[in-house]
C-alpha cells in the first residue's frame, strides 16, 4: 500500500497546550479572546511530513459536533517535525497558530496576511 494511502495515526501533544497557556498569559493584549481550553494539538506518528507542506494545519470543529466536543480547534503537526523543534521554535509555532484563530467567532480562522502574521 502506498504511504499516501496509509491512514494517519495521531498522538496528543500535551506540551502544546502548556505553551499556549503561557503565551496567552504573557501576551494578553495580542492574544485577547483566545481560550486555550478550546485548542488541542495532535501529531501524526506514522507518516513523514510532505515536502512543501506547512508545519501545522488547523482543523476547526463544526457544529453540531462542537456541542459535545470540548475543542473548537485541532492543530495537526507531524510528530517527527515537532520533536525536531527546540522549545523556542515550538513556542513560535504555537504563536503562529494562535494568530490564525478568530477572536470574534470561536471555531473560525483568520487567513494569513502577506507576511504570515509577522
N, C-alpha and C positions, 0 to 999 in steps of 0.2 A: 504494500500500500504506500503510495507517495506520501511524503511527510506533510504535504499541504492538506491531505485528507484526514490526517490523524486529529481526533477531537482533542482540543486543549484540556489539560488538567490544571486546576488552579489551587493556589495556596494563599491564605490570607496573610497580608504583610502588616502585622500589628504595629511595627515601628512607624509606619506611615502616619497612623492616627496620632501617635505621640508627637511626631514632628509637626503635624497640622495644629494640634492643641497649642504647642509652644509658639508657632508662628502667629496664630490668631491673638494670643495674649501679648506677644511682643509688638505686633503692628496693628493695633485695634483701629487706627484711623484708616489704614489702607484696606484692611480685611473686614471692616464693619459689616455685620449682617450675615456672616458665614457661620454656620453651626457645624463644628467639627463632628458632632454626633450623627450627622446625616451623610457622612462620607466614609467609604471604606475602600481599601486598596487590595487587589489580588494580583498575584504573579503567576504567569504561565510557566509551568515547570517542565513541560515535556517537548517544547519546541524552541527553535532558535529564533532570534529577532530577525525579521525580514529586512534586508538591506534597503535603506532609504525610508523606512517607516519610522515615524516619530517614536520617542522613547515611551510615551504613555498615550493612553486613549481614555476618554471619558464615556461611560455608558450611563445614560440617565434612566431612572426607573419610572416608567409611565404609570398613570392612573389606569385602572383601579388597583394595580399591584402595590403601589405606594401606600395604600390604605393599611396593608398588613406587613409591609416591609419597613424596617427602621431606617433604611437608607434612601436618599434621593439620588446619590451618585455612586457608581462603581468606577474606580480608576484601575485600569488594566495595564500592567507592565510585564516585561519579560523578566523572569526571576534571575536569570544569569546576568542580564544587564543591570538589574537593581543591585545584585550582590557585588558587581564590579565598581559601583559608585562609592565614593567616600562620604562621610557624614555631611560635609558642606554641599556636595553635589546632590545628595538626597534631599536636603532642605531646599535647594534651588528648584529641583524638580517639583517638589510639593508646592512651593510658592507659585510656580508657573501654572500648576493645576488650579490652585485657588483663584488665580487671576482670571481663569476661564469660567468660573461659576457665577451665575447671575445672583446679585444681591436682592433684586426686586422680585424675581419669580423663582422660588425654590423648584428644583428639578429641571431648570433651563440652563443653557450655557451661553457664554459670550464668545463671539467669533474672534479669532486672532486679529490683531491690528497689523499694520505693515511690518512692524518690528517684533512681532510675537510678544506682546505685553512688556517690552523692555522699558 
